[in-house]
Amino acid sequence: MSAYEELCAIYRERLHITSKTEIVIRFPFATLLGFRLKTTQPWSFLAGPSGGLKSTILRSMRDIPDVVLGCERMGEGAMMSGFRGPATAKRKKTKGALCVDGKPPEPDGNPYSLAKELDGKMLVIHDASQMATPDPRSGNRLYADLRFLFDGEGDSKFGNVEGRYHERSKFGLLAGVTNEIDRIRSSQHALGERFIGIRFDPGNDDADAFAAVASILRGHDRWMEKLPSRVAKVISGVIVIPIMEVMVPDELSATITNLGIAASWLRTCPSKTHRGGFTAEYHYKPKRERGTRISSELIVVAIGHALLNGRSSVTDQDVSLAREAAWGSVQDKPLSVASILSAAPNRSMRELSDLLRFPYNTTRALIEDLTLTEIMEESRIGDERRYSLSPRFVEQLKRSSFFEGYTP
């Protein structure tokens, strides 16, 4: 029995796991196991509606070695604060400055910055919804620190006894969010390009509610208390396997790389930062993101998924999870347009609006954005404008079978 099968058996004792929601188990643990590769630290989100098991699954990971269960609310200086604990020398106030015998004290206490604690570990935040709607001041500072730390180090200058603060810290990040993440990724484009993710829709099966009530009546609290240790025991049996022993066939490696490149096209769709507020004029023409970062993260997830299922080589099943992560890494609106036009090109704006079920003005702005980035192209039949995907982008989609198995 593979680790994945053992985990499913444990979770199904009290949770209503269906074919639509099993991705909530597969993706986080594949990300966690792939994180051990250390060459690329995946930053991932698990996006779905409330009550979709995200928090339960992520909280159950807390006893796994090298996992840090994070808090939902982080202040603007949480990652790199520039402060340390009290120095051993006695401090006294002199002319408003913190001094020891007339000299600034040596900050020999422990650093308060979370980045120091996270080095080499995986930060798991079971509900990052509050972080996904930050206020402009603290949010921009926190996201800027995250942006620097993604590459393994950050550098800041503070007006305190710490002075210049340089931190080397390379860690993974896994967060549960609602679909609100798309709004933040459109306004915080710099952060969005660092993440891959999975979106899932558990559907409106009322069995979920009945299963939840039944589990409470059968001692759900006691089961939840023991869950993290049981999950850690299963994963500990996989952690001892050298991750470098997992083979990635050249053909599948090329497919995953092309998935990342195709997703990078769609992630370049202009956001609120590219347009003016009232006039909606473009500030500048955005350049396409290169697919190197996302392709590396998708490879890591595929390797982790192979380990989770007890395989020594990446297979098409692992590529399928990487494909779902590529879909989830793109904002929902451009992804929906591309999926429709890949199946039925040469559509009018009104037809696209009806198929997408978006307001006409929303569809028009979206088409303008996708045309600007050369994902779409316009043609005319008489006086009517028609839209299709550009030949270059269509070719890129074919190389990876990007929409294979996709359902809007």
C-alpha positions as CSV (number, residue, x, y, z in Angstrom):
1,M,0.0,0.0,0.0
2,S,1.4,3.4,-1.0
3,A,1.6,6.4,1.4
4,Y,-1.2,8.0,-0.6
5,E,-3.5,5.0,-0.1
6,E,-2.7,5.0,3.6
7,L,-3.5,8.7,4.0
8,C,-6.8,8.3,2.1
9,A,-7.8,5.4,4.4
10,I,-7.0,7.6,7.5
11,Y,-8.9,10.6,6.3
12,R,-11.9,8.6,5.1
13,E,-12.5,7.4,8.6
14,R,-14.1,10.7,9.4
15,L,-14.1,12.9,6.3
16,H,-16.2,12.7,3.1
17,I,-13.5,12.3,0.4
18,T,-14.8,12.1,-3.2
19,S,-13.0,12.1,-6.6
20,K,-13.4,15.9,-6.7
21,T,-11.8,16.5,-3.3
22,E,-9.0,13.9,-3.3
23,I,-6.8,16.5,-4.9
24,V,-6.8,18.2,-1.4
25,I,-4.7,15.2,-0.2
26,R,-2.6,14.6,-3.3
27,F,-1.3,18.1,-4.0
28,P,-0.2,19.2,-0.5
29,F,1.7,16.0,0.3
30,A,3.2,15.9,-3.2
31,T,4.4,19.5,-2.7
32,L,5.8,18.6,0.7
33,L,7.7,15.5,-0.5
34,G,9.0,17.4,-3.6
35,F,10.2,20.2,-1.3
36,R,13.0,17.8,-0.1
37,L,14.7,18.2,-3.5
38,K,16.0,21.6,-2.1
39,T,16.9,22.9,-5.5
40,T,13.6,24.6,-6.0
41,Q,11.4,25.4,-3.0
42,P,7.8,25.2,-4.2
43,W,5.5,28.0,-3.0
44,S,1.9,26.7,-3.4
45,F,-1.6,27.5,-2.6
46,L,-4.7,25.3,-2.3
47,A,-7.7,27.3,-3.4
48,G,-11.3,26.2,-2.8
49,P,-14.5,27.2,-1.0
50,S,-15.0,27.2,2.7
51,G,-15.8,23.8,4.2
52,G,-13.8,22.1,1.5
53,L,-11.4,20.3,3.9
54,K,-8.4,22.6,3.2
55,S,-7.8,23.6,6.8
56,T,-8.3,20.0,8.1
57,I,-5.7,18.5,5.8
58,L,-3.1,21.3,6.2
59,R,-3.4,21.3,10.0
60,S,-2.9,17.6,10.1
61,M,0.6,18.1,8.7
62,R,2.0,19.8,11.8
63,D,3.8,16.9,13.3
64,I,5.8,16.1,10.1
65,P,9.5,16.9,10.5
66,D,10.6,20.2,9.0
67,V,7.0,21.5,8.9
68,V,6.2,24.8,10.6
69,L,2.5,25.5,11.1
70,G,2.1,29.2,10.5
71,C,-0.4,31.7,11.8
72,E,-3.1,33.2,9.7
73,R,-2.2,36.8,10.5
74,M,1.3,38.2,9.9
75,G,2.4,41.8,10.6
76,E,4.4,43.8,8.0
77,G,7.7,42.9,9.7
78,A,7.0,39.3,10.3
79,M,9.5,37.9,7.8
80,M,12.3,40.4,8.3
81,S,11.7,42.6,11.4
82,G,15.3,44.0,12.0
83,F,14.9,43.4,15.8
84,R,16.5,40.9,18.1
85,G,15.9,39.9,21.7
86,P,17.4,41.8,24.6
87,A,21.2,42.0,24.7
88,T,22.9,40.5,27.8
89,A,24.4,43.9,28.7
90,K,22.3,46.2,30.8
91,R,20.5,48.8,28.7
92,K,19.8,52.4,29.8
93,K,18.2,55.3,28.0
94,T,20.5,58.2,27.1
95,K,19.2,61.2,25.1
96,G,16.5,59.1,23.6
97,A,18.9,56.5,22.3
98,L,19.2,52.9,23.5
99,C,22.7,52.8,24.8
100,V,25.1,50.8,27.0
101,D,27.8,52.9,28.6
102,G,27.3,55.6,26.0
103,K,27.5,53.1,23.1
104,P,24.8,51.2,21.1
105,P,24.4,47.7,22.6
106,E,25.3,44.7,20.6
107,P,22.1,42.9,19.5
108,D,23.2,39.5,20.7
109,G,19.7,38.2,21.4
110,N,17.7,35.9,19.2
111,P,16.3,37.4,16.0
112,Y,12.6,38.1,15.9
113,S,12.4,37.5,12.1
114,L,10.4,34.5,11.0
115,A,12.6,34.0,8.0
116,K,15.4,32.8,10.3
117,E,13.2,30.1,11.8
118,L,12.0,28.9,8.5
119,D,15.3,28.2,6.8
120,G,15.2,24.7,5.2
121,K,11.6,24.1,6.4
122,M,8.1,24.2,4.9
123,L,5.7,26.9,6.2
124,V,2.1,25.7,6.2
125,I,-0.7,28.2,6.6
126,H,-4.0,26.5,6.8
127,D,-6.0,29.6,6.3
128,A,-4.3,32.5,4.5
129,S,-7.4,34.3,3.6
130,Q,-6.6,37.3,5.8
131,M,-3.2,37.5,4.2
132,A,-4.8,37.5,0.8
133,T,-6.6,40.7,1.6
134,P,-4.0,42.9,3.1
135,D,-4.1,46.6,3.7
136,P,-1.9,48.6,1.3
137,R,0.8,49.5,3.8
138,S,1.5,46.2,5.7
139,G,0.6,44.0,2.7
140,N,3.1,45.7,0.3
141,R,5.9,45.3,2.9
142,L,5.1,41.7,3.7
143,Y,4.9,40.8,0.0
144,A,8.1,42.6,-0.8
145,D,9.9,40.5,1.8
146,L,8.4,37.3,0.5
147,R,9.5,38.2,-3.0
148,F,13.1,38.6,-2.0
149,L,13.1,35.5,0.2
150,F,11.7,33.3,-2.6
151,D,15.2,33.3,-4.1
152,G,16.8,32.4,-0.7
153,E,17.9,35.7,0.8
154,G,16.7,39.1,1.7
155,D,18.4,42.4,2.5
156,S,16.9,45.4,4.3
157,K,18.1,48.5,6.1
158,F,16.4,49.4,9.4
159,G,16.8,52.5,11.6
160,N,17.5,50.6,14.8
161,V,20.3,48.8,16.6
162,E,20.2,46.0,14.0
163,G,21.2,48.3,11.2
164,R,21.5,46.5,7.9
165,Y,19.7,43.1,8.1
166,H,20.7,40.4,5.7
167,E,19.0,37.0,5.9
168,R,19.7,33.8,4.0
169,S,16.6,31.6,4.3
170,K,15.2,29.2,1.7
171,F,11.9,27.6,2.6
172,G,8.8,26.2,1.1
173,L,5.3,27.7,1.5
174,L,1.9,26.0,1.3
175,A,-1.2,28.0,2.0
176,G,-4.9,27.3,2.0
177,V,-7.0,30.1,0.5
178,T,-10.3,30.9,-1.1
179,N,-10.8,32.0,-4.7
180,E,-10.1,35.5,-3.4
181,I,-6.5,34.8,-4.3
182,D,-7.3,35.8,-7.9
183,R,-8.1,39.3,-6.9
184,I,-4.8,39.6,-5.0
185,R,-2.9,38.1,-7.9
186,S,-4.3,40.7,-10.3
187,S,-3.3,43.6,-8.0
188,Q,-0.1,42.0,-6.6
189,H,1.2,40.6,-9.8
190,A,4.8,40.4,-8.5
191,L,3.7,37.9,-5.8
192,G,1.5,35.8,-8.0
193,E,4.3,34.8,-10.3
194,R,6.0,33.0,-7.5
195,F,3.2,30.7,-6.8
196,I,1.8,27.5,-8.3
197,G,-1.5,26.2,-7.1
198,I,-4.5,24.0,-7.3
199,R,-8.1,25.0,-7.5
200,F,-10.8,22.5,-6.6
201,D,-14.5,22.6,-6.5
202,P,-16.1,19.9,-4.2
203,G,-19.5,20.5,-5.8
204,N,-22.8,20.9,-4.0
205,D,-23.0,17.4,-2.7
206,D,-25.1,17.5,0.5
207,A,-23.4,14.3,1.6
208,D,-20.6,16.6,2.9
209,A,-22.9,18.1,5.5
210,F,-24.3,14.8,6.6
211,A,-20.8,13.3,6.9
212,A,-19.6,16.3,8.9
213,V,-22.5,15.9,11.4
214,A,-22.0,12.1,11.6
215,S,-18.3,12.5,12.3
216,I,-19.0,14.8,15.2
217,L,-21.4,12.4,16.8
218,R,-18.7,9.6,16.5
219,G,-16.0,11.4,18.5
220,H,-14.6,13.7,15.9
221,D,-12.5,15.7,18.4
222,R,-10.6,12.7,19.7
223,W,-9.9,11.5,16.2
224,M,-8.6,15.0,15.2
225,E,-6.2,15.0,18.2
226,K,-4.5,11.8,17.0
227,L,-4.6,12.7,13.3
228,P,-1.3,14.7,13.0
229,S,0.7,11.9,14.6
230,R,-0.8,9.3,12.4
231,V,-0.2,11.4,9.3
232,A,3.4,12.1,10.4
233,K,4.0,8.3,10.8
234,V,2.9,7.6,7.3
235,I,5.0,10.4,5.8
236,S,8.1,9.4,7.8
237,G,8.2,6.2,6.0
238,V,8.5,8.1,2.7
239,I,11.0,10.7,3.8
240,V,13.7,8.1,4.3
241,I,13.6,7.3,0.5
242,P,16.3,9.3,-1.3
243,I,14.4,11.7,-3.5
244,M,17.2,11.8,-6.2
245,E,16.4,8.1,-7.0
246,V,13.1,9.2,-8.7
247,M,13.7,9.2,-12.4
248,V,12.0,11.8,-14.8
249,P,11.9,10.4,-18.4
250,D,13.0,13.0,-21.0
251,E,9.7,13.0,-22.8
252,L,7.7,13.7,-19.6
253,S,10.2,16.3,-18.5
254,A,9.7,18.1,-21.8
255,T,5.9,17.9,-21.4
256,I,6.1,19.4,-17.9
257,T,8.4,22.2,-19.1
258,N,6.0,23.0,-21.9
259,L,3.1,23.1,-19.3
260,G,5.1,25.7,-17.4
261,I,5.8,27.8,-20.5
262,A,2.1,27.7,-21.6
263,A,1.0,28.7,-18.1
264,S,3.6,31.6,-18.1
265,W,1.9,33.0,-21.3
266,L,-1.5,33.2,-19.5
267,R,0.0,34.5,-16.2
268,T,1.3,37.5,-18.1
269,C,-2.3,38.7,-18.7
270,P,-2.4,42.4,-17.7
271,S,-3.6,43.2,-14.2
272,K,-4.8,46.2,-12.4
273,T,-1.2,47.4,-12.1
274,H,-1.0,47.8,-15.8
275,R,-4.1,49.9,-16.3
276,G,-5.3,53.3,-15.0
277,G,-8.3,53.3,-12.7
278,F,-10.8,55.6,-14.4
279,T,-9.7,55.6,-18.0
280,A,-8.4,52.0,-18.0
281,E,-5.5,53.1,-20.2
282,Y,-2.4,50.9,-20.2
283,H,0.6,52.2,-18.3
284,Y,2.9,49.9,-20.3
285,K,2.8,46.7,-22.4
286,P,3.7,43.8,-20.1
287,K,6.4,41.4,-21.2
288,R,5.7,37.7,-21.0
289,E,7.0,35.9,-17.9
290,R,9.7,33.3,-18.7
291,G,8.6,29.7,-17.9
292,T,11.7,28.7,-16.0
293,R,10.5,29.2,-12.4
294,I,7.0,27.6,-12.8
295,S,8.4,24.7,-14.9
296,S,10.9,23.9,-12.1
297,E,8.1,24.0,-9.4
298,L,5.9,21.7,-11.5
299,I,8.7,19.2,-11.9
300,V,9.1,19.2,-8.1
301,V,5.4,18.5,-7.6
302,A,5.5,15.6,-10.1
303,I,8.5,14.0,-8.4
304,G,6.8,14.4,-5.0
305,H,3.6,12.8,-6.3
306,A,5.6,9.8,-7.6
307,L,7.1,9.3,-4.2
308,L,3.7,9.7,-2.5
309,N,2.4,6.8,-4.7
310,G,5.4,4.6,-4.2
311,R,6.9,5.0,-7.7
312,S,10.6,5.3,-8.6
313,S,9.9,7.1,-11.8
314,V,7.5,9.9,-12.9
315,T,4.6,8.7,-14.9
316,D,1.6,10.2,-16.8
317,Q,-0.3,10.2,-13.5
318,D,2.2,12.5,-12.0
319,V,2.2,14.7,-15.1
320,S,-1.6,15.0,-14.7
321,L,-1.1,16.6,-11.3
322,A,1.5,19.0,-12.7
323,R,-1.0,19.9,-15.4
324,E,-3.7,20.7,-12.8
325,A,-1.1,22.8,-10.9
326,A,-0.4,24.7,-14.1
327,W,-4.1,25.4,-14.5
328,G,-4.4,26.6,-10.9
329,S,-1.4,28.8,-11.4
330,V,-3.3,31.0,-13.8
331,Q,-6.1,33.4,-13.0
332,D,-9.5,32.0,-13.7
333,K,-10.6,34.5,-16.3
334,P,-7.8,34.1,-18.9
335,L,-7.8,30.4,-18.3
336,S,-11.5,30.1,-19.1
337,V,-11.1,32.2,-22.3
338,A,-8.2,30.1,-23.5
339,S,-10.0,26.8,-22.9
340,I,-13.1,27.9,-24.8
341,L,-11.1,29.2,-27.8
342,S,-8.9,26.2,-27.9
343,A,-11.9,24.0,-28.4
344,A,-14.0,26.4,-30.6
345,P,-12.0,29.3,-32.2
346,N,-13.3,32.2,-34.2
347,R,-15.8,33.6,-31.6
348,S,-17.4,37.0,-31.4
349,M,-17.2,39.0,-28.2
350,R,-20.9,38.5,-27.5
351,E,-20.5,34.7,-27.9
352,L,-17.6,34.7,-25.5
353,S,-19.5,36.7,-23.0
354,D,-22.4,34.2,-23.1
355,L,-20.1,31.2,-22.8
356,L,-18.1,32.6,-20.0
357,R,-21.2,34.0,-18.2
358,F,-19.2,37.2,-17.6
359,P,-20.7,40.7,-18.1
360,Y,-20.0,42.1,-21.6
361,N,-17.7,44.9,-20.4
362,T,-15.7,42.4,-18.3
363,T,-15.3,40.2,-21.4
364,R,-14.3,43.1,-23.6
365,A,-11.5,44.2,-21.1
366,L,-10.3,40.6,-20.9
367,I,-10.1,40.3,-24.7
368,E,-8.2,43.5,-24.9
369,D,-5.7,42.2,-22.4
370,L,-5.2,38.9,-24.1
371,T,-4.8,40.5,-27.5
372,L,-2.2,42.9,-26.1
373,T,-0.1,40.0,-24.9
374,E,-0.4,38.2,-28.2
375,I,-2.3,35.3,-26.8
376,M,-5.3,36.1,-28.9
377,E,-5.7,37.7,-32.4
378,E,-8.6,39.5,-34.0
379,S,-10.2,38.9,-37.4
380,R,-13.2,40.3,-39.2
381,I,-16.1,38.7,-41.0
382,G,-17.9,41.6,-42.6
383,D,-18.4,44.2,-39.8
384,E,-18.2,41.7,-37.0
385,R,-15.0,41.1,-35.1
386,R,-14.0,37.5,-34.3
387,Y,-11.4,36.2,-31.9
388,S,-9.1,33.2,-31.8
389,L,-5.9,32.1,-30.1
390,S,-2.7,33.1,-31.8
391,P,-1.0,30.4,-33.8
392,R,2.1,30.6,-31.6
393,F,0.1,30.1,-28.4
394,V,-1.9,27.3,-30.0
395,E,1.3,25.5,-30.8
396,Q,2.6,25.9,-27.3
397,L,-0.7,24.4,-25.9
398,K,-0.3,21.4,-28.2
399,R,3.2,20.6,-27.1
400,S,2.0,20.0,-23.5
401,S,-1.6,18.9,-24.2
402,F,-2.3,21.8,-21.8
403,F,-6.1,21.4,-21.7
404,E,-6.2,17.6,-21.6
405,G,-8.9,16.6,-19.0
406,Y,-9.8,20.2,-18.3
407,T,-13.4,21.0,-17.4
408,P,-14.3,24.7,-16.8
